Amino acid sequence: MAAIHHLGWAVRSIDDARSHFESGLGLDFRGEESFPDVRVAFFGSGPVTVELLEPLDDNSDIAVFLAKHGEGIHHLALRVDDVSAALAEAPRHALVRIDRAPHRGARGTLVGLVDPARDDGVLIQYVQEP
C-alpha cells in the first residue's frame, strides 16, 4: 500500500524560496543534492517532507513545468515497496507512465514518474527507499 513520502515543489530559486519554507512555514532545512539538470533541497521532518526543485537547465522538465504552471507543487511522491511493480500497474489505474523503469532519485532512492493526466499538472512519483 502506498503512503505519502514527500511533496515535490518547483521553484525558480531555492535560495529565494528557502526563507518561506523555513521561517514562514517552520520547516527545518534537511540538506540538498544536485543532479545534472536540477538542484533539490529538503525541508521538514516527520513522515512527509517538502522537496524543493530548482532547474539548472532551461530545457529541463522542471523548467518546462515552471514555464507552464509557475511555482508550486510539481509532484506528489508516494512511498511504495517496488517502483517497478507500481510503474507496471499504473496503466490499469489510468495513469500514463513517464518513466518505463525506475531510476536513481535523491537520498539513494529509486523513483519513477507517472502522469494522472489532470489539468493541474501535478505528477505522481513512486519512491522506493533503499
C-alpha positions, 0 to 999 in steps of 0.5 A: 500500500502506498503512503505519502513520502514527500511533496515535490515543489518547483521553484525558480530559486531555492535560495529565494524560496528557502526563507518561506519554507523555513521561517514562514512555514517552520520547516527545518532545512534537511540538506540538498543534492544536485543532479545534472539538470536540477538542484533539490533541497529538503525541508521538514521532518516527520513522515512527509517532507517538502522537496524543493526543485530548482532547474539548472537547465532551461530545457529541463522538465522542471523548467518546462513545468515552471514555464507552464504552471509557475511555482508550486507543487510539481509532484506528489511522491508516494512511498511504495515497496517496488517502483517497478511493480507500481510503474507496471500497474499504473496503466490499469489505474489510468495513469500514463507512465513517464518513466518505463523503469525506475531510476536513481532519485535523491537520498539513494532512492529509486523513483519513477514518474507517472502522469494522472493526466489532470489539468493541474499538472501535478505528477505522481512519483513512486519512491522506493527507499533503499 
